[in-house]
Every structure is written in C-alpha cells, then in structure tokens.
C-alpha cells in the first residue's frame, strides 16, 4: 500500500495535467493584463508568454476579435502631472497610429505600447538632414514586424525631391528608400494634418504640388503618395475628379477602404462630401458615398469601423468641456452623442492591446 500511494499520486497529477498546446491556446485568449501577471506563475510560463511566437499568436487572436481602444492625447500639457492619456471604448478603425509630424528640432521618435507600459526610443536618422518630416506606422503582418516610415521635406525653393527612410523593429535600424518623383515639381506640401490611413497594406499621405509646365506656366496638382509596407516602394495614387468642395479635405479610411472627405461652406453650415475607393489602386473606382450636412463649428475626427462619422461640435471657437463629440450615420444622418470629454484639441490614435516590445531590447518601462 505504501508503494501504491506514490503511483496513485503520479496518476492523479497526470490526470489533472493539461497538454501544453491547450494551455497555450487558453493563454492566447487572455487579456494583456492577465498575461503580465501570469508570467510569475512559473519560469516556463514566463518564457512562453515573452516568446516572439506567442506574442504573434496573441496579436492574431486579438485581430480576429477586433478589440481596440481610442487614445485621446492632449497636444501639450505643461502641468507637473506629466502626460495625461484618456481612453474611450469607441469602435474605431483598428489602424496602428502615432504622431504624424516631426518638426525641426524635435526629431526623436518613440514606439509606445500603452498595454504593457513600455516605450522605445528609435535610433537616429540615416538621412543627411531632417527638416519638416512626416511619419507613418504600420504592422507588417507577412513578417510579423512593425515599420516606421519617415519622409523629410526641405524648405528651399525650388524644392528637391523628399528623402525617405524606413525603420523595422526586428532589425532596430533605419534604411534609406527612394521615391519616384516628378521632374518639374518646384513646390509641394503635405495637405492633411490628420493621422495617415493604413489601407490594403499601404500607408498614405496627401500632397499639394506646384509643377512647371512646358510653357513655363505653373500647374497645381493634388495627389496621394502611397507606400507599400511589403515591397517598401512608393507610388502615386490619383484623387477623385471632383473640383467642388474646396474648403478643406482629409485623407482617411472607411471600413478598410481608402476614403477622402471634402468640405464646403454654406450660408448656414457646411457640407461634408465622402468619397470611397471601392477597389484599391484603381482610379475609376472612386465613388461618392454621400454628402453630410454639418454645423459650421465642427471638426472632423474620423470614422468608426462600422462607418459612422465622429465629429466635434464646438460650443465656441476654442475647445471647452461643453463641446460635444457626436457619431453620425452617413446614410440615415442619425446622431448619437458619445461620452468623450476634452478641453484640449482632440488628437486621437487607435491601438490594440498587444505584447509588442515585451521581449525587446533597449525598452523603457514606466
């Protein structure tokens, strides 16, 4: 009997033991906060949860369930409490976002994962000189990597072509990439201050250009500059052939399709015209989705993953707590107020809980 007891205990332990693949499948479905705690359960769990394969599996599981957040980032905060971040559970497009501008003298770039409270300062640029720069950020799903694109625009006229570089997280380094450029461009500028849209594996920026014609006359051109995250090549995309709605425009995305919003002032408000590229990269597939009437003191914020338009209705010229953030259904024009409250201009980014940077080097916790 004394010899049988240890054998029965062993059998009982084997009976209660779950196979490793089932344990990993359960862990992959858990939220980030729980996984961070479970690293302390056992050394084997720690190495599993921090392994690149598990981090990738966990992210893919989250992508399937489309769980995302919106971060509201005040543009400047000068008090002693540091950066304030407020989150609201609105179902925005789950694109990866980060600040879209880098100004002269402020050229440091950071990757930040709010889920695990870690950030990483990227290496210095490999470009000869940085001026006014635009950024793009994307998850490269084919290689399970993250990429940052930086485009530097000089101030001189006539302007030389922009310079561009790409950072990859796996290599932790920048490399220069070329941009095919029109030969007669004398001036260009990025024409949208909103965060870039990431659609169909491409990052996008909108440019206004001044081009010298054959008879030395100046032509004004609007175009989209796209970057293929997989091939790391730039190309031009045309805008819809629409010369109305000249009071502002913004490149965005609706339901995973590239979109353009254009605005026109009216005597008692504004009209917002929404265009969608039905087939990516095909100029003829641009189609006008709808025209939405909005009030004059209105700021365009973005679209939810269900296609609703989020706007800020200002009570006065400056931002205040009395401002309302409203979702509008473009088809029915039905409006629904949100719970967002902000006294700063609403600068938002969307993010998805994930474990990226958990296994990285030169990462800072806070």
Secondary structure, 3 states (H helix, E strand, C coil): CHHHHHHHHHHHHHHHCCCHHHHHHHHHCCCHHHHHHHCCCCHHHHHHHCCHHHHHHHHHHHHHHCCCEEEEECCCCCCCCCCCEEEECCCECCCCCCCCEECCCCCCCEEEECCCCEEEECCCCCCCCCCEEEEEEEEECCCCEEEEEEEEECCCCCCCCCEEEEEECCCCEEEEECCCCCCCEEEEEECCCCCCCEECCEEEEEEEEEEECCCCCEEEEEEEEEEECCCCEEEEECCCCCCCCCCCEEEEEECCEEEEEEEEEECCEEEEEEEEECCCCCHHHEEEEEEEEECCCEEEEEEECCCCEEEEECCCCCCCCCCEEEEECCCCCCEEECCCCCCCCCCEEEECCCCCCCCCCCCEEC
